[in-house]
Amino acid sequence: MEETKKRDQFGSRIGFILAAAGSAIGLGNIWKFPYITGENGGSAFIIVYLIAIALVGFPVMLSEFLIGRKAQKDAVNSFKTLAPGKPWYFTGYMGVVAAFMILSFYGVVAGWTITYTWEAVSGSLLSMDASQYPDHFVELISSPLKPILYQILFMVLTIAIVLGGVKKGIEKWSKILMPLLLVLLLIVVARSVTLEGASAGIEFLLKPDFSALTATSFLVALGHAFFSLSLGMGTMITYGSYLSKKENLPMAAVNVSIADTAIALLAGFAIFPAVFAFGMEAGGGPGLLFMTLPAVFQQLPLGTFFATIFFALVVIAALTSAISILEVPVAFFTEKFKWSRAKATWFLGIVITLVGMVASLSYGPWGGFTIGGKVFFDQLDFVASYILLPLGGFFIALFVAWGMKRKEAFEAAGYEEKSSFGSFWIFTLKFIAPILIIIVFLNSIGII
């Protein structure tokens, strides 16, 4: 009992919401969501994505929150506490391993965004010819040294915040970074939607074209809803364990889901009106952020200013996610091995950075070394994002829906016993979410 009493907690409801939203709002919102929206027909895809959030994202997020708060433990020990002697705790281990692997390559991508932010500030990014951007990006990621230096810088920032603990580190900086991210994003949105010719991009986001949807579109929406909300890697279990018993968990899950989706949509309004205004390709794939957008900013009045703001907000989004991802293994190591927060944070931060260096080099000098036909970076991404995360979410849904008694689950979540919302939540956990997750999982590994 003594350990539970001493456990650090969020100091306020808004601090928790901003931290959890910061975990969910990351590169997936600013980088991935816009380009997969572009590839899958725009507004119609967004509708499918919102349905996926309701049927998979919200139910699993609420489940993670209640597991963490009820147990008041890290991602692994939460399952050991709630289901002693049963193998559910392997779900927690999958989350810890997934968080470790994801932050390894996530830090590399975040380093790229810092590079682009600096190049935007210095003016060098927009001084080159638009045709050079694809080669410029390839040259960056294949460089043996430059991306690693910026990756190290990003990881040092992440470590510094996590060292401060829950209140003085994660919560304090979430209260600063999240409002700043929103303000910067709104500035870019205001510029983008007022461009001449922007109406085509706005229509692309608001007028559904369901003929553009394919079976793959539905799977992409489901997969991204899962990844975007930071589900299956233990972050929401860990953050839930720092939450007081008086907080309304369903409302917290709703607020985080809304904030995550709103930022993703705003990112769309920041990007597509400008892309359409200058006749660029909406479905530009992963290169949309690093190859297409610099060419867009190049044609904008005050382009250097807006490019700097945009890439700075991408860095902030990456940072708010990274601190939550690092917190997962840090919480586990401090409880499992009784390490101090400083020792666990520095040790894990350094090891993750070293693994990330290997991932970075796999796009350059070590590109000839592959595992299962994939370079090390891509293999990390595949195993963590497409195997561990969906399996983790699948077992979390089963644990709450089938491993806990209905009355216990309702009480832990904060629902009245006869609540219709609670009944819908349990129904989705029992039947809908697990089936959809397994379909995404089987598709990702090439079975369907």
NORZI-V719132 format. One record per residue. N is the residue number from 0. RES is the residue in one small letter. PHI is phi in whole degrees, -180 to 180 (none if undefined). OMEGA is omega in whole degrees, -180 to 180 (NA if undefined). NEAR is the number of other ideal C-beta (glycine too) atoms within 10 Angstrom. Layout:
n:N res:RES phi:PHI omega:OMEGA near:NEAR
n:N res:RES phi:PHI omega:OMEGA near:NEAR
This chain:
n:0 res:m phi:none omega:-178 near:5
n:1 res:e phi:-62 omega:-178 near:5
n:2 res:e phi:-66 omega:-180 near:10
n:3 res:t phi:-63 omega:-178 near:11
n:4 res:k phi:-64 omega:-176 near:7
n:5 res:k phi:-85 omega:-175 near:7
n:6 res:r phi:-63 omega:179 near:13
n:7 res:d phi:-65 omega:180 near:16
n:8 res:q phi:-139 omega:172 near:15
n:9 res:f phi:-65 omega:-176 near:22
n:10 res:g phi:-83 omega:-178 near:16
n:11 res:s phi:-153 omega:179 near:14
n:12 res:r phi:-64 omega:-179 near:16
n:13 res:i phi:-65 omega:178 near:14
n:14 res:g phi:-63 omega:178 near:19
n:15 res:f phi:-66 omega:-179 near:26
n:16 res:i phi:-61 omega:-179 near:19
n:17 res:l phi:-66 omega:179 near:26
n:18 res:a phi:-68 omega:-180 near:28
n:19 res:a phi:-67 omega:177 near:31
n:20 res:a phi:-65 omega:178 near:24
n:21 res:g phi:-62 omega:176 near:31
n:22 res:s phi:-63 omega:-178 near:27
n:23 res:a phi:-72 omega:-177 near:27
n:24 res:i phi:-86 omega:-179 near:32
n:25 res:g phi:-148 omega:-180 near:28
n:26 res:l phi:-62 omega:178 near:21
n:27 res:g phi:-61 omega:-180 near:26
n:28 res:n phi:-78 omega:-172 near:27
n:29 res:i phi:-86 omega:-175 near:28
n:30 res:w phi:-101 omega:-171 near:21
n:31 res:k phi:-80 omega:-175 near:20
n:32 res:f phi:-58 omega:180 near:25
n:33 res:p phi:-59 omega:-175 near:26
n:34 res:y phi:-76 omega:177 near:19
n:35 res:i phi:-74 omega:173 near:21
n:36 res:t phi:-65 omega:179 near:30
n:37 res:g phi:-63 omega:-179 near:24
n:38 res:e phi:-74 omega:-173 near:18
n:39 res:n phi:-119 omega:168 near:22
n:40 res:g phi:93 omega:174 near:21
n:41 res:g phi:78 omega:-169 near:22
n:42 res:s phi:-58 omega:180 near:18
n:43 res:a phi:-61 omega:178 near:18
n:44 res:f phi:-66 omega:180 near:27
n:45 res:i phi:-61 omega:178 near:21
n:46 res:i phi:-62 omega:178 near:13
n:47 res:v phi:-62 omega:179 near:21
n:48 res:y phi:-62 omega:179 near:26
n:49 res:l phi:-64 omega:176 near:16
n:50 res:i phi:-64 omega:179 near:15
n:51 res:a phi:-63 omega:177 near:23
n:52 res:i phi:-61 omega:-178 near:24
n:53 res:a phi:-68 omega:-174 near:15
n:54 res:l phi:-90 omega:-178 near:17
n:55 res:v phi:-124 omega:-173 near:29
n:56 res:g phi:-60 omega:-178 near:29
n:57 res:f phi:-61 omega:-178 near:22
n:58 res:p phi:-59 omega:-178 near:27
n:59 res:v phi:-73 omega:178 near:28
n:60 res:m phi:-61 omega:178 near:30
n:61 res:l phi:-59 omega:179 near:30
n:62 res:s phi:-63 omega:179 near:31
n:63 res:e phi:-65 omega:178 near:32
n:64 res:f phi:-58 omega:-175 near:27
n:65 res:l phi:-71 omega:178 near:29
n:66 res:i phi:-62 omega:-179 near:30
n:67 res:g phi:-66 omega:-177 near:25
n:68 res:r phi:-69 omega:-178 near:23
n:69 res:k phi:-66 omega:-177 near:21
n:70 res:a phi:-86 omega:-175 near:22
n:71 res:q phi:57 omega:-179 near:19
n:72 res:k phi:-135 omega:176 near:24
n:73 res:d phi:-72 omega:-173 near:28
n:74 res:a phi:-62 omega:-180 near:34
n:75 res:v phi:-83 omega:-175 near:25
n:76 res:n phi:-71 omega:174 near:18
n:77 res:s phi:-61 omega:179 near:31
n:78 res:f phi:-69 omega:178 near:27
n:79 res:k phi:-65 omega:179 near:16
n:80 res:t phi:-74 omega:-176 near:16
n:81 res:l phi:-81 omega:-180 near:21
n:82 res:a phi:-137 omega:-176 near:17
n:83 res:p phi:-61 omega:177 near:9
n:84 res:g phi:80 omega:-180 near:7
n:85 res:k phi:-115 omega:-172 near:12
n:86 res:p phi:-80 omega:180 near:9
n:87 res:w phi:-59 omega:-176 near:20
n:88 res:y phi:-64 omega:175 near:19
n:89 res:f phi:-62 omega:175 near:14
n:90 res:t phi:-60 omega:178 near:25
n:91 res:g phi:-65 omega:178 near:27
n:92 res:y phi:-63 omega:177 near:16
n:93 res:m phi:-60 omega:179 near:24
n:94 res:g phi:-64 omega:-180 near:34
n:95 res:v phi:-64 omega:179 near:24
n:96 res:v phi:-65 omega:179 near:18
n:97 res:a phi:-62 omega:179 near:25
n:98 res:a phi:-61 omega:179 near:33
n:99 res:f phi:-60 omega:-177 near:21
n:100 res:m phi:-68 omega:-178 near:25
n:101 res:i phi:-64 omega:-179 near:26
n:102 res:l phi:-66 omega:179 near:30
n:103 res:s phi:-60 omega:180 near:27
n:104 res:f phi:-90 omega:178 near:25
n:105 res:y phi:-62 omega:179 near:29
n:106 res:g phi:-63 omega:178 near:30
n:107 res:v phi:-67 omega:179 near:28
n:108 res:v phi:-63 omega:178 near:25
n:109 res:a phi:-61 omega:176 near:28
n:110 res:g phi:-62 omega:176 near:26
n:111 res:w phi:-60 omega:-178 near:26
n:112 res:t phi:-67 omega:175 near:26
n:113 res:i phi:-66 omega:178 near:22
n:114 res:t phi:-57 omega:-179 near:24
n:115 res:y phi:-68 omega:177 near:26
n:116 res:t phi:-63 omega:179 near:22
n:117 res:w phi:-65 omega:179 near:17
n:118 res:e phi:-66 omega:176 near:20
n:119 res:a phi:-68 omega:179 near:23
n:120 res:v phi:-62 omega:-176 near:15
n:121 res:s phi:-74 omega:180 near:12
n:122 res:g phi:92 omega:-176 near:12
n:123 res:s phi:-71 omega:-176 near:12
n:124 res:l phi:-64 omega:-176 near:23
n:125 res:l phi:-92 omega:-179 near:20
n:126 res:s phi:-87 omega:-179 near:11
n:127 res:m phi:-88 omega:178 near:15
n:128 res:d phi:-70 omega:-177 near:9
n:129 res:a phi:-57 omega:-179 near:16
n:130 res:s phi:-69 omega:-177 near:9
n:131 res:q phi:-86 omega:-173 near:14
n:132 res:y phi:-61 omega:177 near:19
n:133 res:p phi:-60 omega:179 near:14
n:134 res:d phi:-66 omega:179 near:11
n:135 res:h phi:-63 omega:180 near:18
n:136 res:f phi:-67 omega:179 near:19
n:137 res:v phi:-61 omega:179 near:14
n:138 res:e phi:-63 omega:180 near:12
n:139 res:l phi:-64 omega:-173 near:19
n:140 res:i phi:-71 omega:179 near:19
n:141 res:s phi:-92 omega:179 near:15
n:142 res:s phi:-68 omega:-178 near:17
n:143 res:p phi:-76 omega:-171 near:13
n:144 res:l phi:-120 omega:-171 near:9
n:145 res:k phi:-56 omega:-179 near:17
n:146 res:p phi:-64 omega:179 near:25
n:147 res:i phi:-68 omega:179 near:21
n:148 res:l phi:-62 omega:180 near:12
n:149 res:y phi:-74 omega:174 near:23
n:150 res:q phi:-64 omega:179 near:26
n:151 res:i phi:-62 omega:179 near:16
n:152 res:l phi:-59 omega:180 near:16
n:153 res:f phi:-63 omega:-179 near:24
n:154 res:m phi:-67 omega:176 near:26
n:155 res:v phi:-63 omega:177 near:12
n:156 res:l phi:-61 omega:179 near:19
n:157 res:t phi:-62 omega:-180 near:28
n:158 res:i phi:-61 omega:-178 near:21
n:159 res:a phi:-59 omega:-180 near:14
n:160 res:i phi:-72 omega:-179 near:23
n:161 res:v phi:-66 omega:177 near:27
n:162 res:l phi:-58 omega:-178 near:16
n:163 res:g phi:-73 omega:-180 near:16
n:164 res:g phi:88 omega:-175 near:18
n:165 res:v phi:-74 omega:-176 near:24
n:166 res:k phi:-75 omega:-173 near:15
n:167 res:k phi:-86 omega:179 near:13
n:168 res:g phi:-114 omega:-174 near:20
n:169 res:i phi:-63 omega:-177 near:28
n:170 res:e phi:-67 omega:-179 near:23
n:171 res:k phi:-57 omega:-176 near:17
n:172 res:w phi:-76 omega:175 near:22
n:173 res:s phi:-65 omega:179 near:26
n:174 res:k phi:-68 omega:179 near:17
n:175 res:i phi:-90 omega:-171 near:11
n:176 res:l phi:-74 omega:-176 near:22
n:177 res:m phi:-67 omega:175 near:22
n:178 res:p phi:-62 omega:178 near:11
n:179 res:l phi:-63 omega:178 near:13
n:180 res:l phi:-59 omega:-179 near:25
n:181 res:l phi:-64 omega:-180 near:17
n:182 res:v phi:-62 omega:-180 near:11
n:183 res:l phi:-63 omega:-180 near:21
n:184 res:l phi:-66 omega:180 near:25
n:185 res:l phi:-64 omega:178 near:14
n:186 res:i phi:-63 omega:-180 near:16
n:187 res:v phi:-68 omega:178 near:22
n:188 res:v phi:-60 omega:-179 near:19
n:189 res:a phi:-59 omega:179 near:11
n:190 res:r phi:-71 omega:-175 near:22
n:191 res:s phi:-66 omega:-174 near:25
n:192 res:v phi:-75 omega:180 near:18
n:193 res:t phi:-99 omega:177 near:10
n:194 res:l phi:-74 omega:174 near:18
n:195 res:e phi:-67 omega:-178 near:7
n:196 res:g phi:93 omega:-178 near:12
n:197 res:a phi:-72 omega:-176 near:20
n:198 res:s phi:-59 omega:179 near:13
n:199 res:a phi:-66 omega:178 near:14
n:200 res:g phi:-70 omega:178 near:25
n:201 res:i phi:-65 omega:178 near:17
n:202 res:e phi:-63 omega:178 near:15
n:203 res:f phi:-57 omega:-178 near:20
n:204 res:l phi:-88 omega:-173 near:23
n:205 res:l phi:-113 omega:-178 near:12
n:206 res:k phi:-108 omega:-175 near:10
n:207 res:p phi:-67 omega:172 near:16
n:208 res:d phi:-124 omega:-174 near:13
n:209 res:f phi:-68 omega:177 near:12
n:210 res:s phi:-68 omega:-180 near:8
n:211 res:a phi:-80 omega:-179 near:14
n:212 res:l phi:-78 omega:174 near:17
n:213 res:t phi:-127 omega:177 near:12
n:214 res:a phi:-60 omega:179 near:9
n:215 res:t phi:-64 omega:180 near:11
n:216 res:s phi:-59 omega:-180 near:20
n:217 res:f phi:-66 omega:179 near:20
n:218 res:l phi:-68 omega:178 near:19
n:219 res:v phi:-64 omega:180 near:22
n:220 res:a phi:-63 omega:179 near:25
n:221 res:l phi:-64 omega:-179 near:25
n:222 res:g phi:-63 omega:-178 near:24
n:223 res:h phi:-73 omega:177 near:24
n:224 res:a phi:-58 omega:-179 near:28
n:225 res:f phi:-72 omega:-177 near:28
n:226 res:f phi:-67 omega:-175 near:25
n:227 res:s phi:-63 omega:-177 near:26
n:228 res:l phi:-87 omega:179 near:29
n:229 res:s phi:60 omega:-178 near:30
n:230 res:l phi:-92 omega:174 near:28
n:231 res:g phi:85 omega:-179 near:30
n:232 res:m phi:-113 omega:174 near:31
n:233 res:g phi:86 omega:-178 near:35
n:234 res:t phi:-66 omega:-178 near:31
n:235 res:m phi:-75 omega:172 near:32
n:236 res:i phi:-66 omega:-179 near:31
n:237 res:t phi:-63 omega:178 near:29
n:238 res:y phi:-65 omega:177 near:28
n:239 res:g phi:-61 omega:-180 near:28
n:240 res:s phi:-71 omega:178 near:27
n:241 res:y phi:-97 omega:-174 near:24
n:242 res:l phi:-105 omega:180 near:20
n:243 res:s phi:-73 omega:-176 near:12
n:244 res:k phi:-69 omega:-175 near:10
n:245 res:k phi:-84 omega:-176 near:7
n:246 res:e phi:-73 omega:180 near:17
n:247 res:n phi:-84 omega:-175 near:12
n:248 res:l phi:-67 omega:179 near:23
n:249 res:p phi:-58 omega:180 near:19
n:250 res:m phi:-67 omega:178 near:13
n:251 res:a phi:-63 omega:179 near:24
n:252 res:a phi:-65 omega:177 near:26
n:253 res:v phi:-63 omega:-178 near:15
n:254 res:n phi:-62 omega:-180 near:18
n:255 res:v phi:-67 omega:179 near:29
n:256 res:s phi:-62 omega:179 near:23
n:257 res:i phi:-65 omega:-179 near:13
n:258 res:a phi:-62 omega:180 near:20
n:259 res:d phi:-61 omega:-179 near:27
n:260 res:t phi:-67 omega:-180 near:22
n:261 res:a phi:-62 omega:179 near:15
n:262 res:i phi:-66 omega:178 near:26
n:263 res:a phi:-62 omega:179 near:23
n:264 res:l phi:-68 omega:177 near:19
n:265 res:l phi:-62 omega:177 near:18
n:266 res:a phi:-61 omega:176 near:27
n:267 res:g phi:-62 omega:179 near:26
n:268 res:f phi:-72 omega:176 near:22
n:269 res:a phi:-77 omega:-171 near:27
n:270 res:i phi:-100 omega:-168 near:30
n:271 res:f phi:-69 omega:177 near:26
n:272 res:p phi:-58 omega:179 near:26
n:273 res:a phi:-70 omega:180 near:27
n:274 res:v phi:-61 omega:179 near:26
n:275 res:f phi:-69 omega:-178 near:23
n:276 res:a phi:-60 omega:-178 near:21
n:277 res:f phi:-108 omega:173 near:20
n:278 res:g phi:69 omega:179 near:10
n:279 res:m phi:-85 omega:-178 near:21
n:280 res:e phi:-88 omega:-177 near:13
n:281 res:a phi:-68 omega:180 near:21
n:282 res:g phi:-93 omega:-173 near:14
n:283 res:g phi:-77 omega:179 near:19
n:284 res:g phi:67 omega:-179 near:13
n:285 res:p phi:-57 omega:-180 near:13
n:286 res:g phi:-75 omega:-179 near:15
n:287 res:l phi:-54 omega:-177 near:25
n:288 res:l phi:-71 omega:-171 near:26
n:289 res:f phi:-99 omega:-178 near:23
n:290 res:m phi:-113 omega:-176 near:21
n:291 res:t phi:-82 omega:-173 near:24
n:292 res:l phi:-63 omega:176 near:25
n:293 res:p phi:-57 omega:178 near:24
n:294 res:a phi:-67 omega:177 near:20
n:295 res:v phi:-68 omega:-179 near:25
n:296 res:f phi:-62 omega:-180 near:24
n:297 res:q phi:-61 omega:-177 near:18
n:298 res:q phi:-93 omega:-180 near:15
n:299 res:l phi:-82 omega:165 near:19
n:300 res:p phi:-61 omega:-175 near:8
n:301 res:l phi:57 omega:-176 near:11
n:302 res:g phi:-59 omega:180 near:19
n:303 res:t phi:-62 omega:179 near:18
n:304 res:f phi:-61 omega:-177 near:15
n:305 res:f phi:-72 omega:176 near:23
n:306 res:a phi:-65 omega:179 near:25
n:307 res:t phi:-63 omega:180 near:23
n:308 res:i phi:-61 omega:-176 near:21
n:309 res:f phi:-63 omega:-177 near:29
n:310 res:f phi:-69 omega:174 near:28
n:311 res:a phi:-65 omega:-180 near:20
n:312 res:l phi:-70 omega:176 near:26
n:313 res:v phi:-65 omega:177 near:28
n:314 res:v phi:-62 omega:180 near:25
n:315 res:i phi:-63 omega:179 near:25
n:316 res:a phi:-61 omega:179 near:27
n:317 res:a phi:-64 omega:-177 near:27
n:318 res:l phi:-68 omega:-179 near:22
n:319 res:t phi:-65 omega:175 near:26
n:320 res:s phi:-76 omega:-176 near:26
n:321 res:a phi:-62 omega:-179 near:27
n:322 res:i phi:-66 omega:178 near:27
n:323 res:s phi:-72 omega:180 near:27
n:324 res:i phi:-68 omega:179 near:28
n:325 res:l phi:-65 omega:-178 near:27
n:326 res:e phi:-62 omega:-178 near:30
n:327 res:v phi:-62 omega:178 near:31
n:328 res:p phi:-68 omega:178 near:28
n:329 res:v phi:-62 omega:179 near:29
n:330 res:a phi:-61 omega:180 near:32
n:331 res:f phi:-65 omega:-178 near:25
n:332 res:f phi:-66 omega:-180 near:20
n:333 res:t phi:-67 omega:-180 near:17
n:334 res:e phi:-86 omega:-178 near:19
n:335 res:k phi:-72 omega:-174 near:14
n:336 res:f phi:-107 omega:179 near:10
n:337 res:k phi:60 omega:176 near:10
n:338 res:w phi:-78 omega:171 near:16
n:339 res:s phi:-72 omega:178 near:10
n:340 res:r phi:-60 omega:-178 near:19
n:341 res:a phi:-62 omega:-178 near:14
n:342 res:k phi:-63 omega:-179 near:14
n:343 res:a phi:-65 omega:-177 near:23
n:344 res:t phi:-67 omega:-180 near:26
n:345 res:w phi:-66 omega:-179 near:16
n:346 res:f phi:-60 omega:-178 near:15
n:347 res:l phi:-67 omega:179 near:23
n:348 res:g phi:-61 omega:-180 near:22
n:349 res:i phi:-70 omega:-179 near:13
n:350 res:v phi:-64 omega:179 near:13
n:351 res:i phi:-62 omega:178 near:26
n:352 res:t phi:-63 omega:179 near:21
n:353 res:l phi:-64 omega:177 near:12
n:354 res:v phi:-63 omega:178 near:19
n:355 res:g phi:-63 omega:177 near:28
n:356 res:m phi:-61 omega:178 near:20
n:357 res:v phi:-62 omega:178 near:17
n:358 res:a phi:-62 omega:180 near:27
n:359 res:s phi:-64 omega:-179 near:30
n:360 res:l phi:-68 omega:180 near:22
n:361 res:s phi:-70 omega:173 near:24
n:362 res:y phi:-93 omega:-179 near:20
n:363 res:g phi:-128 omega:-174 near:18
n:364 res:p phi:-60 omega:-177 near:12
n:365 res:w phi:-100 omega:-178 near:17
n:366 res:g phi:-65 omega:180 near:13
n:367 res:g phi:-76 omega:180 near:7
n:368 res:f phi:-90 omega:-179 near:11
n:369 res:t phi:-126 omega:175 near:13
n:370 res:i phi:-125 omega:-178 near:13
n:371 res:g phi:61 omega:179 near:8
n:372 res:g phi:83 omega:-180 near:7
n:373 res:k phi:-119 omega:172 near:14
n:374 res:v phi:-68 omega:-172 near:19
n:375 res:f phi:-58 omega:179 near:21
n:376 res:f phi:-57 omega:-177 near:22
n:377 res:d phi:-66 omega:179 near:17
n:378 res:q phi:-69 omega:175 near:18
n:379 res:l phi:-58 omega:-180 near:25
n:380 res:d phi:-60 omega:-177 near:19
n:381 res:f phi:-64 omega:-177 near:17
n:382 res:v phi:-63 omega:-177 near:18
n:383 res:a phi:-73 omega:-171 near:25
n:384 res:s phi:-77 omega:-172 near:21
n:385 res:y phi:-108 omega:178 near:18
n:386 res:i phi:-119 omega:-174 near:15
n:387 res:l phi:-68 omega:-178 near:22
n:388 res:l phi:-63 omega:180 near:28
n:389 res:p phi:-63 omega:178 near:27
n:390 res:l phi:-65 omega:177 near:19
n:391 res:g phi:-61 omega:178 near:31
n:392 res:g phi:-64 omega:178 near:32
n:393 res:f phi:-60 omega:-178 near:21
n:394 res:f phi:-73 omega:175 near:22
n:395 res:i phi:-64 omega:178 near:32
n:396 res:a phi:-61 omega:180 near:28
n:397 res:l phi:-65 omega:-178 near:18
n:398 res:f phi:-61 omega:-178 near:21
n:399 res:v phi:-73 omega:-175 near:26
n:400 res:a phi:-77 omega:-175 near:21
n:401 res:w phi:-116 omega:-177 near:12
n:402 res:g phi:-85 omega:177 near:17
n:403 res:m phi:-110 omega:175 near:22
n:404 res:k phi:-70 omega:-177 near:8
n:405 res:r phi:-54 omega:-178 near:14
n:406 res:k phi:-63 omega:180 near:9
n:407 res:e phi:-65 omega:180 near:14
n:408 res:a phi:-65 omega:179 near:24
n:409 res:f phi:-61 omega:-178 near:20
n:410 res:e phi:-64 omega:-180 near:16
n:411 res:a phi:-67 omega:-180 near:21
n:412 res:a phi:-82 omega:-179 near:24
n:413 res:g phi:95 omega:177 near:20
n:414 res:y phi:-93 omega:170 near:20
n:415 res:e phi:-67 omega:-173 near:10
n:416 res:e phi:-60 omega:-178 near:10
n:417 res:k phi:-105 omega:-178 near:8
n:418 res:s phi:-64 omega:178 near:15
n:419 res:s phi:-69 omega:177 near:9
n:420 res:f phi:-65 omega:178 near:12
n:421 res:g phi:-63 omega:179 near:20
n:422 res:s phi:-65 omega:178 near:14
n:423 res:f phi:-64 omega:179 near:13
n:424 res:w phi:-60 omega:180 near:24
n:425 res:i phi:-65 omega:180 near:22
n:426 res:f phi:-62 omega:179 near:13
n:427 res:t phi:-65 omega:179 near:21
n:428 res:l phi:-67 omega:-177 near:24
n:429 res:k phi:-76 omega:-167 near:17
n:430 res:f phi:-122 omega:-171 near:12
n:431 res:i phi:-85 omega:-176 near:16
n:432 res:a phi:-58 omega:-179 near:27
n:433 res:p phi:-60 omega:-180 near:22
n:434 res:i phi:-66 omega:-180 near:14
n:435 res:l phi:-64 omega:180 near:24
n:436 res:i phi:-64 omega:180 near:27
n:437 res:i phi:-64 omega:178 near:14
n:438 res:i phi:-61 omega:178 near:17
n:439 res:v phi:-62 omega:-179 near:28
n:440 res:f phi:-62 omega:-179 near:20
n:441 res:l phi:-65 omega:177 near:13
n:442 res:n phi:-68 omega:-176 near:19
n:443 res:s phi:-67 omega:-180 near:17
n:444 res:i phi:-99 omega:171 near:12
n:445 res:g phi:86 omega:-179 near:7
n:446 res:i phi:-82 omega:177 near:8
n:447 res:i phi:-126 omega:NA near:12
